Amino acid sequence: MYSPAIPELTPKPRVAERLGVSSRAILNWMSDPKLNFPEPIRINARVYFRTTDIDQWVVNRARASTRGGAK
């Protein structure tokens, strides 16, 4: 029987806490296509993110800042 892997999800408030910003900042980042912030997953009106997507986004932002500017 096939059982798809269920990704680890992190709620938006925890993502904000981890990144040291407000939940409102997360909403702003989500609406700015230049930042390429990960797509959320909405479950029962709550917003979650795949933990691996957030981890990769942080790595990409760090790499971009060391190259002389975020892209």
PQR file with spaces between the fields and no chain letter, atoms N, CA, C, O and H, PARSE charges and radii, in Angstrom:
ATOM       1  N    MET     1       0.846   -1.188    0.000 -0.4000 1.5000
ATOM       2  CA   MET     1       0.000    0.000    0.000 -0.0000 2.0000
ATOM       3  C    MET     1       0.887    1.245    0.000  0.5500 1.7000
ATOM       4  O    MET     1       1.841    1.342    0.772 -0.5500 1.4000
ATOM       5  N    TYR     2       0.562    2.180   -0.864 -0.4000 1.5000
ATOM       6  CA   TYR     2       1.328    3.424   -0.990 -0.0000 2.0000
ATOM       7  C    TYR     2       0.921    4.408    0.105  0.5500 1.7000
ATOM       8  O    TYR     2      -0.264    4.634    0.348 -0.5500 1.4000
ATOM       9  H    TYR     2      -0.213    2.102   -1.491  0.4000 1.0000
ATOM      10  N    SER     3       1.905    4.975    0.745 -0.4000 1.5000
ATOM      11  CA   SER     3       1.659    5.987    1.769 -0.0000 2.0000
ATOM      12  C    SER     3       2.572    7.175    1.490  0.5500 1.7000
ATOM      13  O    SER     3       3.780    7.096    1.713 -0.5500 1.4000
ATOM      14  H    SER     3       2.868    4.792    0.547  0.4000 1.0000
ATOM      15  N    PRO     4       1.996    8.281    1.000 -0.5600 1.5000
ATOM      16  CA   PRO     4       2.847    9.440    0.689  0.2800 2.0000
ATOM      17  C    PRO     4       3.452   10.029    1.961  0.5500 1.7000
ATOM      18  O    PRO     4       2.846   10.010    3.032 -0.5500 1.4000
ATOM      19  N    ALA     5       4.637   10.541    1.809 -0.4000 1.5000
ATOM      20  CA   ALA     5       5.298   11.191    2.943 -0.0000 2.0000
ATOM      21  C    ALA     5       4.559   12.474    3.291  0.5500 1.7000
ATOM      22  O    ALA     5       4.213   13.262    2.410 -0.5500 1.4000
ATOM      23  H    ALA     5       5.129   10.557    0.939  0.4000 1.0000
ATOM      24  N    ILE     6       4.327   12.670    4.538 -0.4000 1.5000
ATOM      25  CA   ILE     6       3.656   13.883    5.002 -0.0000 2.0000
ATOM      26  C    ILE     6       4.742   14.862    5.431  0.5500 1.7000
ATOM      27  O    ILE     6       5.539   14.555    6.317 -0.5500 1.4000
ATOM      28  H    ILE     6       4.608   12.030    5.253  0.4000 1.0000
ATOM      29  N    PRO     7       4.777   16.049    4.801 -0.5600 1.5000
ATOM      30  CA   PRO     7       5.835   17.003    5.159  0.2800 2.0000
ATOM      31  C    PRO     7       5.627   17.569    6.557  0.5500 1.7000
ATOM      32  O    PRO     7       4.499   17.719    7.028 -0.5500 1.4000
ATOM      33  N    GLU     8       6.732   17.877    7.200 -0.4000 1.5000
ATOM      34  CA   GLU     8       6.651   18.541    8.500 -0.0000 2.0000
ATOM      35  C    GLU     8       6.195   19.965    8.261  0.5500 1.7000
ATOM      36  O    GLU     8       6.777   20.683    7.448 -0.5500 1.4000
ATOM      37  H    GLU     8       7.648   17.755    6.818  0.4000 1.0000
ATOM      38  N    LEU     9       5.149   20.377    8.974 -0.4000 1.5000
ATOM      39  CA   LEU     9       4.593   21.718    8.814 -0.0000 2.0000
ATOM      40  C    LEU     9       4.862   22.554   10.055  0.5500 1.7000
ATOM      41  O    LEU     9       4.831   22.055   11.180 -0.5500 1.4000
ATOM      42  H    LEU     9       4.677   19.794    9.634  0.4000 1.0000
ATOM      43  N    THR    10       5.128   23.837    9.828 -0.4000 1.5000
ATOM      44  CA   THR    10       5.362   24.783   10.909 -0.0000 2.0000
ATOM      45  C    THR    10       4.320   25.890   10.795  0.5500 1.7000
ATOM      46  O    THR    10       4.166   26.473    9.722 -0.5500 1.4000
ATOM      47  H    THR    10       5.153   24.243    8.914  0.4000 1.0000
ATOM      48  N    PRO    11       3.599   26.193   11.879 -0.5600 1.5000
ATOM      49  CA   PRO    11       2.606   27.267   11.816  0.2800 2.0000
ATOM      50  C    PRO    11       3.269   28.636   11.645  0.5500 1.7000
ATOM      51  O    PRO    11       4.402   28.855   12.074 -0.5500 1.4000
ATOM      52  N    LYS    12       2.543   29.537   11.015 -0.4000 1.5000
ATOM      53  CA   LYS    12       3.078   30.873   10.716 -0.0000 2.0000
ATOM      54  C    LYS    12       3.664   31.575   11.945  0.5500 1.7000
ATOM      55  O    LYS    12       4.740   32.161   11.828 -0.5500 1.4000
ATOM      56  H    LYS    12       1.623   29.359   10.666  0.4000 1.0000
ATOM      57  N    PRO    13       3.013   31.549   13.121 -0.5600 1.5000
ATOM      58  CA   PRO    13       3.627   32.227   14.283  0.2800 2.0000
ATOM      59  C    PRO    13       4.998   31.662   14.658  0.5500 1.7000
ATOM      60  O    PRO    13       5.883   32.406   15.080 -0.5500 1.4000
ATOM      61  N    ARG    14       5.175   30.347   14.505 -0.4000 1.5000
ATOM      62  CA   ARG    14       6.478   29.745   14.810 -0.0000 2.0000
ATOM      63  C    ARG    14       7.519   30.118   13.774  0.5500 1.7000
ATOM      64  O    ARG    14       8.692   30.297   14.104 -0.5500 1.4000
ATOM      65  H    ARG    14       4.456   29.742   14.163  0.4000 1.0000
ATOM      66  N    VAL    15       7.098   30.239   12.518 -0.4000 1.5000
ATOM      67  CA   VAL    15       8.028   30.675   11.469 -0.0000 2.0000
ATOM      68  C    VAL    15       8.491   32.094   11.782  0.5500 1.7000
ATOM      69  O    VAL    15       9.681   32.398   11.704 -0.5500 1.4000
ATOM      70  H    VAL    15       6.146   30.094   12.250  0.4000 1.0000
ATOM      71  N    ALA    16       7.543   32.957   12.137 -0.4000 1.5000
ATOM      72  CA   ALA    16       7.887   34.339   12.473 -0.0000 2.0000
ATOM      73  C    ALA    16       8.849   34.386   13.655  0.5500 1.7000
ATOM      74  O    ALA    16       9.827   35.132   13.641 -0.5500 1.4000
ATOM      75  H    ALA    16       6.576   32.709   12.201  0.4000 1.0000
ATOM      76  N    GLU    17       8.564   33.592   14.665 -0.4000 1.5000
ATOM      77  CA   GLU    17       9.434   33.550   15.849 -0.0000 2.0000
ATOM      78  C    GLU    17      10.836   33.076   15.471  0.5500 1.7000
ATOM      79  O    GLU    17      11.832   33.660   15.898 -0.5500 1.4000
ATOM      80  H    GLU    17       7.769   32.986   14.676  0.4000 1.0000
ATOM      81  N    ARG    18      10.907   32.036   14.686 -0.4000 1.5000
ATOM      82  CA   ARG    18      12.210   31.496   14.269 -0.0000 2.0000
ATOM      83  C    ARG    18      13.017   32.510   13.489  0.5500 1.7000
ATOM      84  O    ARG    18      14.235   32.592   13.647 -0.5500 1.4000
ATOM      85  H    ARG    18      10.098   31.561   14.340  0.4000 1.0000
ATOM      86  N    LEU    19      12.339   33.294   12.637 -0.4000 1.5000
ATOM      87  CA   LEU    19      13.038   34.270   11.804 -0.0000 2.0000
ATOM      88  C    LEU    19      13.216   35.623   12.501  0.5500 1.7000
ATOM      89  O    LEU    19      13.856   36.524   11.960 -0.5500 1.4000
ATOM      90  H    LEU    19      11.350   33.227   12.508  0.4000 1.0000
ATOM      91  N    GLY    20      12.651   35.759   13.695 -0.4000 1.5000
ATOM      92  CA   GLY    20      12.823   36.989   14.466 -0.0000 2.0000
ATOM      93  C    GLY    20      12.035   38.169   13.921  0.5500 1.7000
ATOM      94  O    GLY    20      12.467   39.317   14.029 -0.5500 1.4000
ATOM      95  H    GLY    20      12.131   35.027   14.135  0.4000 1.0000
ATOM      96  N    VAL    21      10.874   37.882   13.333 -0.4000 1.5000
ATOM      97  CA   VAL    21      10.030   38.930   12.773 -0.0000 2.0000
ATOM      98  C    VAL    21       8.602   38.739   13.271  0.5500 1.7000
ATOM      99  O    VAL    21       8.294   37.752   13.940 -0.5500 1.4000
ATOM     100  H    VAL    21      10.523   36.949   13.246  0.4000 1.0000
ATOM     101  N    SER    22       7.741   39.686   12.940 -0.4000 1.5000
ATOM     102  CA   SER    22       6.336   39.574   13.320 -0.0000 2.0000
ATOM     103  C    SER    22       5.574   38.724   12.311  0.5500 1.7000
ATOM     104  O    SER    22       6.042   38.492   11.196 -0.5500 1.4000
ATOM     105  H    SER    22       7.991   40.487   12.397  0.4000 1.0000
ATOM     106  N    SER    23       4.403   38.266   12.715 -0.4000 1.5000
ATOM     107  CA   SER    23       3.540   37.532   11.786 -0.0000 2.0000
ATOM     108  C    SER    23       3.146   38.422   10.609  0.5500 1.7000
ATOM     109  O    SER    23       2.970   37.936    9.491 -0.5500 1.4000
ATOM     110  H    SER    23       4.023   38.454   13.621  0.4000 1.0000
ATOM     111  N    ARG    24       3.011   39.707   10.857 -0.4000 1.5000
ATOM     112  CA   ARG    24       2.681   40.646    9.781 -0.0000 2.0000
ATOM     113  C    ARG    24       3.818   40.707    8.755  0.5500 1.7000
ATOM     114  O    ARG    24       3.557   40.814    7.557 -0.5500 1.4000
ATOM     115  H    ARG    24       3.155   40.101   11.765  0.4000 1.0000
ATOM     116  N    ALA    25       5.061   40.640    9.205 -0.4000 1.5000
ATOM     117  CA   ALA    25       6.189   40.635    8.275 -0.0000 2.0000
ATOM     118  C    ALA    25       6.110   39.420    7.361  0.5500 1.7000
ATOM     119  O    ALA    25       6.397   39.515    6.167 -0.5500 1.4000
ATOM     120  H    ALA    25       5.273   40.553   10.178  0.4000 1.0000
ATOM     121  N    ILE    26       5.721   38.275    7.922 -0.4000 1.5000
ATOM     122  CA   ILE    26       5.562   37.070    7.102 -0.0000 2.0000
ATOM     123  C    ILE    26       4.509   37.312    6.027  0.5500 1.7000
ATOM     124  O    ILE    26       4.717   36.942    4.871 -0.5500 1.4000
ATOM     125  H    ILE    26       5.488   38.198    8.892  0.4000 1.0000
ATOM     126  N    LEU    27       3.397   37.918    6.380 -0.4000 1.5000
ATOM     127  CA   LEU    27       2.352   38.227    5.394 -0.0000 2.0000
ATOM     128  C    LEU    27       2.881   39.158    4.307  0.5500 1.7000
ATOM     129  O    LEU    27       2.580   38.974    3.128 -0.5500 1.4000
ATOM     130  H    LEU    27       3.228   38.218    7.319  0.4000 1.0000
ATOM     131  N    ASN    28       3.663   40.147    4.698 -0.4000 1.5000
ATOM     132  CA   ASN    28       4.250   41.066    3.718 -0.0000 2.0000
ATOM     133  C    ASN    28       5.202   40.328    2.778  0.5500 1.7000
ATOM     134  O    ASN    28       5.186   40.562    1.569 -0.5500 1.4000
ATOM     135  H    ASN    28       3.908   40.296    5.656  0.4000 1.0000
ATOM     136  N    TRP    29       6.022   39.446    3.324 -0.4000 1.5000
ATOM     137  CA   TRP    29       6.950   38.676    2.500 -0.0000 2.0000
ATOM     138  C    TRP    29       6.193   37.784    1.525  0.5500 1.7000
ATOM     139  O    TRP    29       6.603   37.623    0.375 -0.5500 1.4000
ATOM     140  H    TRP    29       6.034   39.256    4.306  0.4000 1.0000
ATOM     141  N    MET    30       5.087   37.204    1.986 -0.4000 1.5000
ATOM     142  CA   MET    30       4.280   36.337    1.128 -0.0000 2.0000
ATOM     143  C    MET    30       3.724   37.104   -0.070  0.5500 1.7000
ATOM     144  O    MET    30       3.539   36.531   -1.144 -0.5500 1.4000
ATOM     145  H    MET    30       4.754   37.334    2.920  0.4000 1.0000
ATOM     146  N    SER    31       3.461   38.380    0.109 -0.4000 1.5000
ATOM     147  CA   SER    31       2.857   39.172   -0.966 -0.0000 2.0000
ATOM     148  C    SER    31       3.889   39.855   -1.861  0.5500 1.7000
ATOM     149  O    SER    31       3.516   40.519   -2.828 -0.5500 1.4000
ATOM     150  H    SER    31       3.612   38.845    0.981  0.4000 1.0000
ATOM     151  N    ASP    32       5.178   39.704   -1.558 -0.4000 1.5000
ATOM     152  CA   ASP    32       6.239   40.318   -2.359 -0.0000 2.0000
ATOM     153  C    ASP    32       6.911   39.255   -3.228  0.5500 1.7000
ATOM     154  O    ASP    32       7.737   38.492   -2.727 -0.5500 1.4000
ATOM     155  H    ASP    32       5.481   39.164   -0.773  0.4000 1.0000
ATOM     156  N    PRO    33       6.576   39.187   -4.513 -0.5600 1.5000
ATOM     157  CA   PRO    33       7.127   38.125   -5.369  0.2800 2.0000
ATOM     158  C    PRO    33       8.650   38.154   -5.493  0.5500 1.7000
ATOM     159  O    PRO    33       9.262   37.125   -5.779 -0.5500 1.4000
ATOM     160  N    LYS    34       9.271   39.317   -5.283 -0.4000 1.5000
ATOM     161  CA   LYS    34      10.733   39.408   -5.378 -0.0000 2.0000
ATOM     162  C    LYS    34      11.435   38.601   -4.291  0.5500 1.7000
ATOM     163  O    LYS    34      12.573   38.167   -4.475 -0.5500 1.4000
ATOM     164  H    LYS    34       8.774   40.153   -5.051  0.4000 1.0000
ATOM     165  N    LEU    35      10.764   38.400   -3.163 -0.4000 1.5000
ATOM     166  CA   LEU    35      11.383   37.676   -2.053 -0.0000 2.0000
ATOM     167  C    LEU    35      11.295   36.162   -2.217  0.5500 1.7000
ATOM     168  O    LEU    35      12.018   35.418   -1.554 -0.5500 1.4000
ATOM     169  H    LEU    35       9.841   38.752   -3.014  0.4000 1.0000
ATOM     170  N    ASN    36      10.406   35.708   -3.106 -0.4000 1.5000
ATOM     171  CA   ASN    36      10.264   34.279   -3.368 -0.0000 2.0000
ATOM     172  C    ASN    36      10.041   33.475   -2.080  0.5500 1.7000
ATOM     173  O    ASN    36      10.597   32.391   -1.901 -0.5500 1.4000
ATOM     174  H    ASN    36       9.819   36.312   -3.644  0.4000 1.0000
ATOM     175  N    PHE    37       9.205   34.042   -1.183 -0.4000 1.5000
ATOM     176  CA   PHE    37       8.910   33.360    0.075 -0.0000 2.0000
ATOM     177  C    PHE    37       8.070   32.122   -0.222  0.5500 1.7000
ATOM     178  O    PHE    37       7.222   32.157   -1.113 -0.5500 1.4000
ATOM     179  H    PHE    37       8.754   34.923   -1.328  0.4000 1.0000
ATOM     180  N    PRO    38       8.290   31.027    0.508 -0.5600 1.5000
ATOM     181  CA   PRO    38       7.563   29.784    0.235  0.2800 2.0000
ATOM     182  C    PRO    38       6.040   29.942    0.289  0.5500 1.7000
ATOM     183  O    PRO    38       5.501   30.749    1.046 -0.5500 1.4000
ATOM     184  N    GLU    39       5.377   29.149   -0.533 -0.4000 1.5000
ATOM     185  CA   GLU    39       3.917   29.119   -0.554 -0.0000 2.0000
ATOM     186  C    GLU    39       3.406   28.487    0.733  0.5500 1.7000
ATOM     187  O    GLU    39       3.940   27.474    1.186 -0.5500 1.4000
ATOM     188  H    GLU    39       5.815   28.493   -1.148  0.4000 1.0000
ATOM     189  N    PRO    40       2.377   29.079    1.319 -0.5600 1.5000
ATOM     190  CA   PRO    40       1.813   28.497    2.542  0.2800 2.0000
ATOM     191  C    PRO    40       0.867   27.343    2.224  0.5500 1.7000
ATOM     192  O    PRO    40       0.428   27.162    1.088 -0.5500 1.4000
ATOM     193  N    ILE    41       0.579   26.595    3.231 -0.4000 1.5000
ATOM     194  CA   ILE    41      -0.456   25.556    3.184 -0.0000 2.0000
ATOM     195  C    ILE    41      -1.514   25.999    4.177  0.5500 1.7000
ATOM     196  O    ILE    41      -1.218   26.247    5.346 -0.5500 1.4000
ATOM     197  H    ILE    41       0.935   26.741    4.154  0.4000 1.0000
ATOM     198  N    ARG    42      -2.738   26.097    3.710 -0.4000 1.5000
ATOM     199  CA   ARG    42      -3.831   26.537    4.590 -0.0000 2.0000
ATOM     200  C    ARG    42      -4.679   25.338    4.979  0.5500 1.7000
ATOM     201  O    ARG    42      -5.161   24.590    4.128 -0.5500 1.4000
ATOM     202  H    ARG    42      -2.979   25.896    2.761  0.4000 1.0000
ATOM     203  N    ILE    43      -4.849   25.173    6.284 -0.4000 1.5000
ATOM     204  CA   ILE    43      -5.673   24.098    6.821 -0.0000 2.0000
ATOM     205  C    ILE    43      -6.613   24.722    7.844  0.5500 1.7000
ATOM     206  O    ILE    43      -6.170   25.268    8.855 -0.5500 1.4000
ATOM     207  H    ILE    43      -4.458   25.780    6.975  0.4000 1.0000
ATOM     208  N    ASN    44      -7.914   24.638    7.575 -0.4000 1.5000
ATOM     209  CA   ASN    44      -8.921   25.182    8.493 -0.0000 2.0000
ATOM     210  C    ASN    44      -8.604   26.623    8.900  0.5500 1.7000
ATOM     211  O    ASN    44      -8.606   26.960   10.084 -0.5500 1.4000
ATOM     212  H    ASN    44      -8.274   24.194    6.754  0.4000 1.0000
ATOM     213  N    ALA    45      -8.336   27.452    7.918 -0.4000 1.5000
ATOM     214  CA   ALA    45      -8.069   28.887    8.102 -0.0000 2.0000
ATOM     215  C    ALA    45      -6.764   29.178    8.850  0.5500 1.7000
ATOM     216  O    ALA    45      -6.527   30.317    9.253 -0.5500 1.4000
ATOM     217  H    ALA    45      -8.334   27.179    6.956  0.4000 1.0000
ATOM     218  N    ARG    46      -5.931   28.178    9.035 -0.4000 1.5000
ATOM     219  CA   ARG    46      -4.622   28.399    9.651 -0.0000 2.0000
ATOM     220  C    ARG    46      -3.559   28.288    8.569  0.5500 1.7000
ATOM     221  O    ARG    46      -3.727   27.567    7.585 -0.5500 1.4000
ATOM     222  H    ARG    46      -6.124   27.253    8.707  0.4000 1.0000
ATOM     223  N    VAL    47      -2.460   29.014    8.766 -0.4000 1.5000
ATOM     224  CA   VAL    47      -1.397   29.060    7.766 -0.0000 2.0000
ATOM     225  C    VAL    47      -0.174   28.311    8.287  0.5500 1.7000
ATOM     226  O    VAL    47       0.317   28.556    9.389 -0.5500 1.4000
ATOM     227  H    VAL    47      -2.324   29.600    9.565  0.4000 1.0000
ATOM     228  N    TYR    48       0.295   27.392    7.452 -0.4000 1.5000
ATOM     229  CA   TYR    48       1.468   26.585    7.765 -0.0000 2.0000
ATOM     230  C    TYR    48       2.449   26.672    6.600  0.5500 1.7000
ATOM     231  O    TYR    48       2.088   27.039    5.482 -0.5500 1.4000
ATOM     232  H    TYR    48      -0.103   27.193    6.556  0.4000 1.0000
ATOM     233  N    PHE    49       3.694   26.326    6.894 -0.4000 1.5000
ATOM     234  CA   PHE    49       4.720   26.249    5.859 -0.0000 2.0000
ATOM     235  C    PHE    49       5.446   24.920    6.007  0.5500 1.7000
ATOM     236  O    PHE    49       5.618   24.415    7.116 -0.5500 1.4000
ATOM     237  H    PHE    49       3.987   26.028    7.802  0.4000 1.0000
ATOM     238  N    ARG    50       5.864   24.366    4.890 -0.4000 1.5000
ATOM     239  CA   ARG    50       6.718   23.181    4.952 -0.0000 2.0000
ATOM     240  C    ARG    50       8.043   23.620    5.578  0.5500 1.7000
ATOM     241  O    ARG    50       8.663   24.581    5.124 -0.5500 1.4000
ATOM     242  H    ARG    50       5.725   24.777    3.989  0.4000 1.0000
ATOM     243  N    THR    51       8.459   22.922    6.600 -0.4000 1.5000
ATOM     244  CA   THR    51       9.688   23.285    7.308 -0.0000 2.0000
ATOM     245  C    THR    51      10.879   23.277    6.362  0.5500 1.7000
ATOM     246  O    THR    51      11.744   24.150    6.444 -0.5500 1.4000
ATOM     247  H    THR    51       7.955   22.141    6.968  0.4000 1.0000
ATOM     248  N    THR    52      10.930   22.304    5.472 -0.4000 1.5000
ATOM     249  CA   THR    52      12.047   22.239    4.528 -0.0000 2.0000
ATOM     250  C    THR    52      12.059   23.438    3.584  0.5500 1.7000
ATOM     251  O    THR    52      13.130   23.906    3.197 -0.5500 1.4000
ATOM     252  H    THR    52      10.227   21.596    5.405  0.4000 1.0000
ATOM     253  N    ASP    53      10.877   23.941    3.205 -0.4000 1.5000
ATOM     254  CA   ASP    53      10.815   25.126    2.337 -0.0000 2.0000
ATOM     255  C    ASP    53      11.378   26.355    3.049  0.5500 1.7000
ATOM     256  O    ASP    53      12.110   27.143    2.450 -0.5500 1.4000
ATOM     257  H    ASP    53      10.007   23.561    3.519  0.4000 1.0000
ATOM     258  N    ILE    54      11.037   26.517    4.318 -0.4000 1.5000
ATOM     259  CA   ILE    54      11.553   27.661    5.095 -0.0000 2.0000
ATOM     260  C    ILE    54      13.064   27.533    5.255  0.5500 1.7000
ATOM     261  O    ILE    54      13.792   28.511    5.089 -0.5500 1.4000
ATOM     262  H    ILE    54      10.442   25.877    4.805  0.4000 1.0000
ATOM     263  N    ASP    55      13.535   26.331    5.578 -0.4000 1.5000
ATOM     264  CA   ASP    55      14.983   26.109    5.726 -0.0000 2.0000
ATOM     265  C    ASP    55      15.717   26.489    4.439  0.5500 1.7000
ATOM     266  O    ASP    55      16.735   27.178    4.484 -0.5500 1.4000
ATOM     267  H    ASP    55      12.943   25.536    5.713  0.4000 1.0000
ATOM     268  N    GLN    56      15.203   26.041    3.301 -0.4000 1.5000
ATOM     269  CA   GLN    56      15.848   26.326    2.022 -0.0000 2.0000
ATOM     270  C    GLN    56      15.790   27.816    1.704  0.5500 1.7000
ATOM     271  O    GLN    56      16.754   28.367    1.172 -0.5500 1.4000
ATOM     272  H    GLN    56      14.375   25.481    3.265  0.4000 1.0000
ATOM     273  N    TRP    57      14.688   28.474    2.018 -0.4000 1.5000
ATOM     274  CA   TRP    57      14.555   29.909    1.765 -0.0000 2.0000
ATOM     275  C    TRP    57      15.609   30.685    2.564  0.5500 1.7000
ATOM     276  O    TRP    57      16.228   31.616    2.048 -0.5500 1.4000
ATOM     277  H    TRP    57      13.905   28.027    2.451  0.4000 1.0000
ATOM     278  N    VAL    58      15.804   30.294    3.820 -0.4000 1.5000
ATOM     279  CA   VAL    58      16.806   30.954    4.665 -0.0000 2.0000
ATOM     280  C    VAL    58      18.198   30.772    4.068  0.5500 1.7000
ATOM     281  O    VAL    58      18.973   31.726    4.003 -0.5500 1.4000
ATOM     282  H    VAL    58      15.302   29.538    4.239  0.4000 1.0000
ATOM     283  N    VAL    59      18.518   29.564    3.635 -0.4000 1.5000
ATOM     284  CA   VAL    59      19.822   29.303    3.027 -0.0000 2.0000
ATOM     285  C    VAL    59      20.003   30.155    1.773  0.5500 1.7000
ATOM     286  O    VAL    59      21.058   30.760    1.579 -0.5500 1.4000
ATOM     287  H    VAL    59      17.888   28.790    3.687  0.4000 1.0000
ATOM     288  N    ASN    60      18.984   30.204    0.927 -0.4000 1.5000
ATOM     289  CA   ASN    60      19.069   30.996   -0.307 -0.0000 2.0000
ATOM     290  C    ASN    60      19.247   32.481   -0.018  0.5500 1.7000
ATOM     291  O    ASN    60      20.023   33.153   -0.698 -0.5500 1.4000
ATOM     292  H    ASN    60      18.127   29.712    1.084  0.4000 1.0000
ATOM     293  N    ARG    61      18.541   33.000    0.979 -0.4000 1.5000
ATOM     294  CA   ARG    61      18.676   34.418    1.335 -0.0000 2.0000
ATOM     295  C    ARG    61      20.075   34.702    1.872  0.5500 1.7000
ATOM     296  O    ARG    61      20.656   35.745    1.572 -0.5500 1.4000
ATOM     297  H    ARG    61      17.911   32.454    1.531  0.4000 1.0000
ATOM     298  N    ALA    62      20.613   33.784    2.662 -0.4000 1.5000
ATOM     299  CA   ALA    62      21.963   33.972    3.205 -0.0000 2.0000
ATOM     300  C    ALA    62      22.993   33.967    2.080  0.5500 1.7000
ATOM     301  O    ALA    62      23.917   34.781    2.079 -0.5500 1.4000
ATOM     302  H    ALA    62      20.141   32.937    2.906  0.4000 1.0000
ATOM     303  N    ARG    63      22.837   33.056    1.129 -0.4000 1.5000
ATOM     304  CA   ARG    63      23.759   33.014   -0.013 -0.0000 2.0000
ATOM     305  C    ARG    63      23.678   34.300   -0.827  0.5500 1.7000
ATOM     306  O    ARG    63      24.700   34.849   -1.238 -0.5500 1.4000
ATOM     307  H    ARG    63      22.087   32.396    1.130  0.4000 1.0000
ATOM     308  N    ALA    64      22.465   34.773   -1.055 -0.4000 1.5000
ATOM     309  CA   ALA    64      22.276   35.998   -1.848 -0.0000 2.0000
ATOM     310  C    ALA    64      22.916   37.193   -1.138  0.5500 1.7000
ATOM     311  O    ALA    64      23.494   38.062   -1.791 -0.5500 1.4000
ATOM     312  H    ALA    64      21.635   34.327   -0.721  0.4000 1.0000
ATOM     313  N    SER    65      22.816   37.244    0.196 -0.4000 1.5000
ATOM     314  CA   SER    65      23.386   38.393    0.918 -0.0000 2.0000
ATOM     315  C    SER    65      24.903   38.346    0.926  0.5500 1.7000
ATOM     316  O    SER    65      25.541   39.397    0.989 -0.5500 1.4000
ATOM     317  H    SER    65      22.347   36.539    0.726  0.4000 1.0000
ATOM     318  N    THR    66      25.500   37.168    0.864 -0.4000 1.5000
ATOM     319  CA   THR    66      26.956   37.083    0.827 -0.0000 2.0000
ATOM     320  C    THR    66      27.509   37.390   -0.553  0.5500 1.7000
ATOM     321  O    THR    66      28.699   37.673   -0.697 -0.5500 1.4000
ATOM     322  H    THR    66      24.982   36.315    0.814  0.4000 1.0000
ATOM     323  N    ARG    67      26.652   37.337   -1.574 -0.4000 1.5000
ATOM     324  CA   ARG    67      27.079   37.663   -2.934 -0.0000 2.0000
ATOM     325  C    ARG    67      26.886   39.155   -3.241  0.5500 1.7000
ATOM     326  O    ARG    67      27.129   39.602   -4.362 -0.5500 1.4000
ATOM     327  H    ARG    67      25.686   37.108   -1.456  0.4000 1.0000
ATOM     328  N    GLY    68      26.456   39.902   -2.252 -0.4000 1.5000
ATOM     329  CA   GLY    68      26.341   41.343   -2.462 -0.0000 2.0000
ATOM     330  C    GLY    68      24.954   41.848   -2.724  0.5500 1.7000
ATOM     331  O    GLY    68      24.794   42.963   -3.222 -0.5500 1.4000
ATOM     332  H    GLY    68      26.259   39.539   -1.341  0.4000 1.0000
ATOM     333  N    GLY    69      23.934   41.065   -2.406 -0.4000 1.5000
ATOM     334  CA   GLY    69      22.582   41.553   -2.553 -0.0000 2.0000
ATOM     335  C    GLY    69      21.593   40.426   -2.692  0.5500 1.7000
ATOM     336  O    GLY    69      21.877   39.393   -3.298 -0.5500 1.4000
ATOM     337  H    GLY    69      24.064   40.160   -2.001  0.4000 1.0000
ATOM     338  N    ALA    70      20.419   40.644   -2.115 -0.4000 1.5000
ATOM     339  CA   ALA    70      19.354   39.638   -2.180 -0.0000 2.0000
ATOM     340  C    ALA    70      18.718   39.657   -3.555  0.5500 1.7000
ATOM     341  O    ALA    70      18.587   40.715   -4.171 -0.5500 1.4000
ATOM     342  H    ALA    70      20.189   41.483   -1.622  0.4000 1.0000
ATOM     343  N    LYS    71      18.327   38.499   -4.033 -0.4000 1.5000
ATOM     344  CA   LYS    71      17.666   38.401   -5.336 -0.0000 2.0000
ATOM     345  C    LYS    71      16.352   37.724   -5.202  0.5500 1.7000
ATOM     346  O    LYS    71      15.645   37.548   -6.194 -0.5500 1.4000
ATOM     347  H    LYS    71      18.433   37.639   -3.532  0.4000 1.0000
